[in-house]
């Protein structure tokens, strides 16, 4: 079962309510997305720590071969 962009955004916003979140469907198939998440909580954290926090917010939706979200190209950063 594919996820919709608004579902991905809602999961991310639940953990990062003040973030600027942009979700793009890369293939038009509901399975391959790109997400950009800009949040002040990322200040002082390296890219791996930032991305782990976002993946944790997805609450297992990408886990294993039967995850609802197949692919997510993730960009994270603190605001300028």
N, C-alpha and C positions, 0 to 999 in steps of 0.2 A: 504494500500500500504506500503510495507516494505521499509526500507531505507538500503542503502549500506554503508559499513564501510567508504569508501572514502567520502561519503556525510556528515557523522557525523564529520569526521576529518576536512573537509573543513569549516563547520560551526564553529567548535572550533578554528581552525587556523585564521579565520577572526577576532576573538576577541583577540586571544593569538598567534600572528604570530611567536614569538620566543620560544613557548612552545615545550617541548618534548611530543608528543601525540602518544599513542599506543592504537589502537582499536582492540578488539578481539571479533569475533562472537562466542558466547558461545554455541549456539545450532545448528548452521548451517542453521537457518531458516530466517535470516535477520530481526529478531524481538528482539533478546536477545543479548545484547552486554555488554562488559566491556570496560571501557575507563580509562586510566591512563593519567593524565595531570600534567606535572611538569612545573611550570612557576615562574619566579622571582617575578611577581606581587602578588603572594600568601604569600610572606614573611610578617609576622606580622598579618596575618588574621587567624582566626580559621577555622576549617574544614567546618563548616556550611557556612561561608562567601565564602570560596573557591568554594564549590559545587554550591552555588546559582549563582555565577558568571558564572560557566560553563553551568548550566541549562539555564541561560539567553541567553547565546551564541547560544543555540539550537533553539531559536526563536519560541517557541511554538510547536515544533515537537513532544513533549511528552505530550502535553495537552489533557486531557480527554480520553475517550474511543476510540475516532477516530483519535488519534495522529498517526503520521507515525512511530514513534519509541515507541515500547511497553515497553521495559525494558532496563535500562542502569545501570550497577553496576559501580559506579564512585569512583575512587581514585584520590585525588588531593594532591599536596604538593609543597613546594618551593624547588629549587635545594639545594643539600647539600653544 
